[in-house]
Amino acid sequence: MPMSAAVGSERTSSQSPSAAASCELGPSLEEDEDNLERFRTKFLKHFPFVWISPSTTSQQLRHHRPYFWLCIMSIMTRSSSRQLDLDTRIRNILAQKITLELERSIDLLLAALTYCAWGRCQRMIHNEMQTKPYMHVYTQLAVTVIYGLGLNRHPPKESHAFHGCNPTPHLFPKATPSSARTMEERRAVLGCFLLTSNVASYLQKIDALRWTSHMDESLRILAEKQECPTDIVLVQQVRLQLISEKVAQGPWQYGAAENTNSHEPPPAFYLQALQSQVMEAVQKAPPELQHNEVVLLQQHYTELTIQEISLTRAPIMSSTTNFQRLESLYSCLSSAKAYTDIFCNIPPAEFFGMPFSTFSQFGHCLIALYKLSTLEDPAWDKAMVRNTADVLLIIDRVVQIMGHVVEFVAGPEQEDRTFIKGAALMRSLRQKWAENLSTVSGESDASLNRQDPEDILSAFPLEWPDDAWLNDIFMC
């Protein structure tokens, strides 16, 4: 359902005058409209968990989805001081409404997803936010709303079946699950899975929203109906992310790959099956998605997660299958190169609209390229890696892009330092990696052990995982 129609379909809660008043923050209607248009055209293309019709105005959205509107204004404003002020309001609203007042609404869900996907400036400026469990806390708030609304399961045939389940409605108001699922709800639950799955694979602290048969139905219906142009993009992103979820649940994650006496099939068997599923998902996509950058990024990243198992510290393949391991290593290189090629050619004007997941995936690809460039294996040609995808040149390109991004996002106050700080950290990382890459082979391992992989992660406006997980993924 397009947002122009959906804004009037809220069934779970109504906004109080005080909530609406809290949104009286826009400096001008013209700027609000510009913010909404940029969000609609530049941001949602990367993470289309909601459809806002071009006919929907900022005023309409503010009236019917005040929390969602507030999050959009926060991430789109060009003033860092106003962004920080709005961020504080948003965090207070999400905590108050979801955890204290137990409110469950599609508006709060869309707000939480928007905040987790793009709310980053304040975490770059306020260092204390980088040390707190920001991302996994707010993604779990979104999951809480999903469960409260029942969007992950089939709706009840009769909503009155839920009457009487809440003995104290005056103290704990409960959202009544709808008896008919809207397209807006289907997009939101699929978007929540996509976001939480990326966060889970990245932070290693939470689980993704559990996939259900009803979500599978929503995926199918969205693919068939395609009420809006971006529905098929979301469908393809989710299809590929489901494969990445299978990689995360593979036997190699629990030590089975190191057990030579195990009766389990060899990892190569699983990897081939997973790669076949990627090809099947690609074939299902319509022709117009063959050159869609958002979909291609997801495809290459999924392939990387499959093949990079060959980079684990403990060999997952015996000496008799060494050629299979080399093939996986080269496939890993090809996928990482394909991802970074697309990423580094995204126009600066589009760069600012990329969500958390894209930055985290790019960081993952850089780490994979660095590992491939320093992998000590007599059969592995490290010079070939540098000639194929020079990680230092890629960093140079990203630093250049970040410099151009500043020109696009800087407002009248000229105070946005998000990407300025990111570029500085990337330059620092390049210097350290250049030293390691120029080290002779005999000293390479010691140099690697001194390297702090968190340097690469600090360059992006994200909350980074702990050292233990970083060491596992970063060290060869």
C-alpha positions, 0 to 999 in steps of 0.5 A: 500500500503506498504511503499516501493511502497507508498514512490513514490506515493506522490501526494500533494507536493514535497520536496524542496532541503532545506527540504531534507538537513534539514534531514542530521542529522544521525550520520551514515547510520548503526544507521539510519537503526537500528533506522528504524528497531526498529521503524518498529518492536517494535513501530508500533506494538502498533499503526500501522497507517502506514506500512513500508515494511521490504524492505524499507531502511532508505535512501529510506524513508528519500528521499520520506518521509523526515518529517516522517523519521525525526520524526522516527529518533528523537524518536529512537535516544539514545542521549537525546541531539540529540533528543531535537535538532531534536524535536525543528526542528520537531516542527518548521517544523510542524508549518511552513509547516502546519500553515504558508505555508499551505502545506498538504501532507501525509508526514506531516500527518505521521510526526505529528501522529508519533510526537504526539504518541511517542515524549515524552523525551523532555517533561520530561526533559523540564518542560515548555513543560508540562505546554503548550498545547502540545498534543492537538495543534499538534493533531489538526495540524494532523486533519488540514492535514486530512481535507486539503487532504480530507482523511475523505470523499469520493474522488471526481470522477474528481480532476479537479472539485476542480480547480478554488476554490483557487483564489490565488494559488501562495500565498496559495498552496492547496493540490488537493484531490486524485481521488483514495484512497490509503491504506496508506491514509486509515491507516493514517486517521484511525490512526488519529481518534484513536489518537485524540479519545484517546487524547480527552477522556484524555485531555477533551479539544478537540474533536476527528476527526469526524467519517464519512461514508468514514472512515467507508468504509476505516475500512471495506476495511482495514479489508477485504484486509489486505495488511499487517499483522498489518492492522487487529490490527489497525482495531480492535483498531478502532472498540473498540475505536468507542465504547469508543467514544459512552461512552463519548457521553452517557446521563450520561455525561450531567447529565441525569443519575441524573434525576430520572424523565427522560424518558430516559432508565436507564444507565444500559440499555446503558451499557449492549448494549455497552458491547454487542458491545464489545463482537461483536467486539471481535467475529469479530476478527480473531483467531490470535488476541485472544492473541494479547497484543495490541488488548487485552489492547484496549479491556480491556480499552474499557470495563473499560470505560463502567463499570467505570460509576458506580464509578461516584460521583453521583449514576447513579443507584437507590437503586432498581438496587444496584446489577447492580451497584455492578456488574458494579463495579466488572466488572470495577475491572476485566477490570482494573486488566486485563489491568494492568496484561498485561501492567506489563508483557510487556518486558522492551525492548518493553516498550519504544515503547508504544505510548501516548495512552497506557501510558494514558490508564494505568494511567486511570486504576491505578486511577480506581483501587485506587478509587475502593480500597477507595470506601465507600460503605457498600456493597463493599468489599475493602479488596477484591479489594486489594486481587484481584489487589493491586494498590501498588504492581502494582506501584512497578512492574512498577517502576521495569520495568522502571529501566530495560527500562533505561538499554535498551534505554540508549545510549553512553551519558548515559543521558536519564532520561525519565524513571528514572524520571518516576520511582521516581515520581511513588515511591512518588505516592506510598508513598502517596497512601499507607498512604491513603489506610492505613487510617481508614475508618472514615478519608478516605474521608478527606485524599482523598480530600487532595490527588493530583491525578496529582501525578500519571500522572506526572510519565509518559511522557505525557501532563496531563489534568487540575485539574477540570477534574482530580478531576472528574475522581479521587474523589469518 
